[in-house]
């Protein structure tokens, strides 16, 4: 699904214009990115939790030569799905009914 398709579907579901919906979704993305960057968790009930994981420095291997290489410590975004989303994906709960996009 492309961003334009997502915007159109959410706009139809919420009864908003595509422009308003795109601003809301962009704002949602910006808030999540900013807070996760600062190390805060962002939870959205029914969807999941966005967080930041810390990866330690380690020794890796070059798969072609087998030579050891140093991999620096880094931070990575992490998403944990909520129980409600897992139930829908596994067919244990019904998916929400959607309005068709125009």
N, C-alpha and C positions, 0 to 999 in steps of 0.2 A: 504494500500500500504506500502510495506516495504522500507527501505532505498535503498536496492539494486535495487528494481524495479524503484524507483524514479530516481536513478542515471542512470540506463539504458535508461529510457524514455527521460530524459533531454539530455543525451549524443547523442541519436539518433536525437533529435530535433535540437541540436546545431551543429551536425557533429563533435563532439569531442570524445576522448576515454573515457571509463568509469573511468579510473584513473584520468585524467585531470578534468573531471566533478565532481568527488568525492572531489577533492581538492578545487574546486571552491565552491561547496555547503558547505563544512566544513568551508571554510573561511567566507562565507556569514553568517553562523550560529554563528561563533566566533565573528564577528564584531557586530552582533545584540546583542548577550549576553553581550558583554563588554560594549557597549554604553547604553543599557537598565539598566544594573547594576549600571552605573554611573548616571542614572536619565535622560539621553538623549532620545529623541524620534527618531526612525528610520522609515522613510517613504519610501515606494516603490510604485510608481504610478501604478495603475491598480491592485495592490494586497492589500495594506493596510498599517497601521501604527502600529508599535510595540512601547509600552511605559511601564512605571512603574506606578502602582497605589499604593497609600498609604492607608493602612487600620488602622483605629484608634483602640485603646484599648477599650474593651467593656466587659460587663458581659454577659456570655452565660449560658446555662443550660445543665446539664447532662441529656440526654433523658431517661436514665433508672431510675435515682433516683429523677430527678427534682431539684437537688441541683445546686446552682449558682456556676459558676466557672469564674475566670478571664481569659480573652483571651488577650494576649499581642498584642501590635501594630506590624504590619508587612508590608512588601512590597510584591506586587504580580505583575507578568508580565501581560500585557494586550495587546490584539490585536483588532484593529478596522478595519473591512473590508472596502476597497475602494468601491466607487459607481460602478465602472466597474465590480468588482468581484460580487457585489450584483446583478447587472443586469444579469450577466451570470447565476448565481445560480438560479435566479427567472425566467429564460427563456425569459427575455426581450431583450437579446442580444445573438448572436451566440457564442458558445464556440470556441476557437481556434482549427484549425485542427492540429492533431499531426501526426508525422511520426511514423511508427511502429518500436519498438525496435527490435534489432536482437537477 
